[in-house]
């Protein structure tokens, strides 16, 4: 899109469910989030829902797209590392991370 198209996009944000056409493409609102298995879900209202991951051999594997979307989620505070998710589980209360080092305490030593 040229400058005129860019100005229009800034003045008139795309609303959920809208599909805006340009000369050779489309613009639409897309939602992304991390699911409980670490995949990234991608959806557009009433259009589609799908997922992408970085697991080699998976039909949903697309490492480049996954990394770009993950970076966006991290940048906006919407990404949880799996280890962090495990640490919130009472079964893993003996875990502690500092400066990239993982410490594991026995239950009797943990307060």
PEZI-V575314 format. One record per residue. PHI is phi in degrees with one decimal (999 if undefined). PSI is psi in radians with two decimals (* if undefined). D_CENTER is the distance of its C-alpha to the mean C-alpha in Angstrom with 1 decimal. Layout:
BEGIN
PHI/PSI/D_CENTER + PHI/PSI/D_CENTER
END
This chain:
BEGIN
999/2.51/26.7 + -81.8/-3.02/29.4 + -59.3/-0.71/29.9 + -60.2/-0.76/31.1 + -64.2/-0.70/28.0 + -63.8/-0.71/25.8 + -63.1/-0.74/28.1 + -61.5/-0.72/27.8 + -63.7/-0.67/24.0 + -71.2/-0.64/24.4 + -78.4/-0.55/27.2 + -129.5/1.51/25.8 + -59.2/2.62/22.1 + -71.4/2.36/20.7 + -98.0/2.71/20.8 + -54.9/2.26/18.7 + 92.6/-0.25/20.4 + -81.1/2.49/22.1 + -121.1/2.07/22.3 + -108.1/2.25/23.9 + -95.1/2.54/25.7 + -120.4/-2.98/26.7 + -56.8/-0.78/29.2 + -134.2/0.43/27.0 + -162.2/-2.98/23.6 + -133.2/2.67/21.7 + -125.4/2.35/19.5 + -154.4/2.82/17.6 + -79.5/2.26/15.0 + -126.0/2.31/11.7 + -100.4/2.44/9.3 + -133.8/2.53/5.6 + -158.1/2.77/4.4 + -87.2/2.26/4.6 + -90.6/3.10/8.3 + -64.4/-0.35/11.2 + -94.6/0.05/11.6 + 88.0/0.00/8.5 + -75.2/2.82/7.8 + -107.8/2.13/5.1 + -88.9/2.48/7.3 + -130.7/2.27/8.6 + -146.0/2.72/11.7 + -136.4/2.29/14.5 + -47.8/2.13/17.2 + 59.3/0.24/20.0 + -112.5/-0.93/19.0 + -166.2/2.83/16.6 + -142.6/2.33/13.9 + -151.2/-3.08/12.6 + -144.8/2.84/10.1 + -140.7/2.57/9.6 + -142.1/-3.14/10.0 + -117.5/0.48/12.0 + -91.3/1.90/14.9 + -53.6/2.33/18.1 + 95.1/-0.28/20.3 + -77.4/2.50/17.7 + -66.4/-0.32/18.2 + -97.9/0.14/14.5 + -74.3/2.15/14.2 + -151.4/1.52/13.4 + -58.8/-0.71/12.7 + -64.1/-0.89/12.9 + -62.3/-0.76/10.4 + -56.1/-0.82/7.9 + -65.3/-0.67/8.8 + -64.4/-0.80/8.7 + -67.5/-0.70/5.3 + -60.9/-0.74/4.4 + -58.8/-0.72/7.4 + -63.7/-0.76/6.7 + -64.3/-0.73/4.4 + -62.7/-0.82/7.3 + -56.5/-0.56/9.8 + -103.2/0.23/9.5 + 70.7/0.49/9.6 + -111.6/0.29/6.8 + -119.2/2.34/6.1 + -117.3/2.24/9.2 + -68.2/2.54/11.0 + -56.0/-0.68/12.8 + -62.7/-0.70/16.1 + -63.5/-0.68/15.3 + -63.5/-0.77/14.7 + -62.8/-0.66/18.0 + -65.0/-0.46/19.7 + -76.8/-0.17/19.3 + -84.5/2.27/21.2 + -56.1/-0.42/25.0 + -69.3/-0.31/25.8 + -113.9/0.47/24.3 + -66.6/-0.20/25.9 + -86.3/0.18/27.8 + -98.9/2.48/24.9 + -147.0/2.33/24.8 + -119.3/2.30/23.0 + -144.2/2.32/24.5 + 49.6/0.71/24.3 + 77.0/0.09/22.3 + -106.3/2.27/25.1 + -94.7/2.16/24.6 + -109.7/2.41/27.7 + -120.4/2.13/28.6 + -105.2/2.58/31.3 + -72.6/2.63/33.7 + -52.8/-0.70/33.6 + -66.3/-0.39/37.1 + -94.4/-0.19/36.0 + -88.1/2.30/32.9 + -120.9/*/33.5
END
